[in-house]
Amino acid sequence: MTNESSAIAILLPILRKIPLFETLDEELHREIIKRIVLMYYPENYTLFNEGDEGDALYIIKTGTVEIFHPPKEEGDLPKKVAELGENNFFGEMALVSNEPRNASAKTISESEIFLLSKEDFDNLVNTNAHLAEQVSSTVISRMKENEKK
């Protein structure tokens, strides 16, 4: 299996679970996968901090990542939001919104994580009208759902 076909085998089922991409056809999923890079991170590595600019979508290949809110005051402990493992994803709304990160993320163990940068995603959307249309409708429907909550 080539590296590309290996990446497709791993990433295709995950992309189908990401609300932003679930309605896309396989051809568009493959276009997205071509732009995803695999990164290696040591244990206890901070991927991003609450308040940072959202610049990428993360998909965990191996390892574990903790999503948390840092302590608000000295003496407080971080507040754990989630612990994510293999085949989980996070940060997808950073691709379409200009909102800062609403939590921090760090590796709990050595991790291999696929990254899709906002820049690569934007380039793809700008050159693919069908993808732009699909993503826009997904974002609009998610925003409407969030307004109801």
N, C-alpha and C positions, 0 to 999 in steps of 0.2 A: 504494500500500500504506500503510495507516495505521501509526502507531507501534506500536499493539498487535499488529496482524497481523505486522509486521516482527519484533517481539520474539518472537512465537510461532514464526515461521519459523526464527529463529536458535536459540531456546532449547529447543524441543521435542526435536530430535534429541540435544541435549546431555543434557537431563534423563533421556532414555532410557538413557544410558550411565552415569549416576551410580548406583552400587549401591543407595543409599538410596531411589531413585525409580524404578528400572528396571521394577518390576513394576506400577507404577500405570497406570491407564487415562488416556486423553487428557483426559478431563474434569478429573481431579485434577491432571494436569500443567498445565492451563490455570489452575486455581485457584492453583497455586504461582506460575506466571508473572505473574499479576496483582499479586503482592506483591514481585516482583523489581524493583529500581531500577538504572538505569545510572549509573555514576559515572565521572568523568574524573580520571586521576592523571598528574602529571608524571613525567618520568624520575627514577629514583633515589628514589622515594617509598616509605617504609616502611609497609606495609599493617598488619603486626602483628609483634610480637617473641615469640620463644620465651618461654614462661611466661605470656604474656597469657591472659586469659579468652577462650575461643572464643565469638565473638558473631555469626559470619556464615559463609555459604557464598559462595565467589567463583567466577565463571565469566568467563573472559577473552573479550571480543569482539574487541579488537585490542590489539596490544602484546605485551610479554614480561615475565614475572615470574620472579624467582629465589627458590627456596625454599632456605634455608641454616641451618646451625647457627652462631651467632656464636662468635667466638674464646673459648676457655675461659680462657686466660691471656694476659697482655700479651705482645705479640710474635707470637702465633699468628695465623693467617689464618682467615677464615670457611671453613667446610666446606660446599661446594655440595652440595645434595641433589638438586635438579632445576631445569631451566629449562623453563618452560611458556609456550606461545604460544596463539594463537587457538583457541577452542573447548575449551580445557582447563579443568578445574575443580579446586579445592582447598578444604580446610577444611570438607568436608561432615560430618565426624564431630562438629564443634562444635555442629551443630544438635541432636544427640541425647545428647551426653555433656557432663559438666561438667568434663572434664579440661582442664588448661591447654594452650595451643598447644605442640606438641613441636618446632617449628622457627620460624624467622622468614621473612617474605616481603617482598620489595621489588620495585618495578618496575625493569626494565632500560631500558625505553623508555617514551615516552608511551603510556598505556594507557587503554582503555575497558573497564570491568569491571562485570559485572552482580553485584549483591549481593542475597542473601536473608538478612535478619537473623534471628537466633535468636528474637527476640521475635515477628516476623511468622510464622515457621514454627510456633512454639508456639501462637499464636492459631489458626492454621489447623488444627493437629492437635486442639486442644481443641474445635473446632466441627465436626470431620469425623471421625466414628467409623471410617469405612472407611480413611481416610488413617492414622489413629492405629494401626489394626490392621496395615496393610501395613508401616508404618515399624517398628513393634515387632518384627514377625517378621523383617524384614531385619536389624535391629540384633542380635537374639538369634542369628541364624544367623552373622552376621559375628563376633560375640564367640566363638561356639563354634569357628569356623574358626581364629581367632587363638589360642585356647587349645591347639589341636593343633600349632601351629608351635613 
